[in-house]
């Protein structure tokens, strides 16, 4: 199974390997099983309390993509409303 090799001090995913976290270990690191449907890579972090979540760089990338999509929707006129509260259709 795919496992994340996690730095226990920072929660940073430092590598993805094939291992059994119940049997295998890497001294100084935590092995965490990755569910098959999860796109986990080394841009993610892990904590026992929150599980996997995007690291700060990946989160910034995701936020920028979301802002771009919202801008495109606005530029396309999805949010165009005149002063009577009706759309420009």
N, C-alpha and C positions, 0 to 999 in steps of 0.2 A: 504494500500500500504506500501511497505517497505520504511523506511526512515532511513537516517543516522542522528545520534545525533552528531553534530559537535561543538567542542569548538571554538567559534568565534575568540579567541585570537591567536590560533595556527593553526586552520584548521584541527586539528586531529579528525578523526572519533572515537568517544569514545564508541558508541554503535549502534546497528542496531535494530530498533523496527518497529512494525506495527502501523502506525498513519496516519493522514491526515495533512500534513504540512500547509494547508490552514485554518484548524480549531483548531488543537492541538498546544500546545507549552510546552516547558520545560524551565522554567526561567534560564537564564544564558547560554543557548545553542541555536543553530540554527538547525531546522529540515529541512532536504533536501531530497526530493523524489529521490528514486533510480530507474532508468529504469529497467524493468524486465530482460533484457538481460545482465545487468552489474553485474560482480562478486565482488561487493564492500563488503569489510569487514573492520575490525578495523585496518588493515595495510595500509589503504588509507588516503589521506588528501583531503580536498575540499577548493576551493576558488571561489568566485563569478566570478572572471576573467577567471580562467582556468577550473573550474568544478572539477571533481574527477580525481586524478592522484595517482600513487603509492607513498606511503611514502618512506622515505629513506631506511628503512630495507627491504621492499618489493622490491624496485628498485635494491638494492644490490643483492638480491636473483635472480631476473630476469636477471640481468647482468651476474651473475655467471653461470646460466643455459645456457645463450646464448654463453658464452665463452666456456663452455663444449661442446656444439653442434658444434661450429666452430672447436674446437680441434679434435673432433671425425671425422668430415668431412676431416680435414687435415690428420689425421692418416689413414683414409680409402683410401687416395690417390686422393681425388677429386681435390686437388690443386697441384698434382705432375706434374711439367713441366720440361722437360730436357733443356739443354742449347741451343737447336735449337728452342725452343718455342713450342714444341709439347708435347702432353701428353704421358704418359707411356703406353698407350693402345696397 
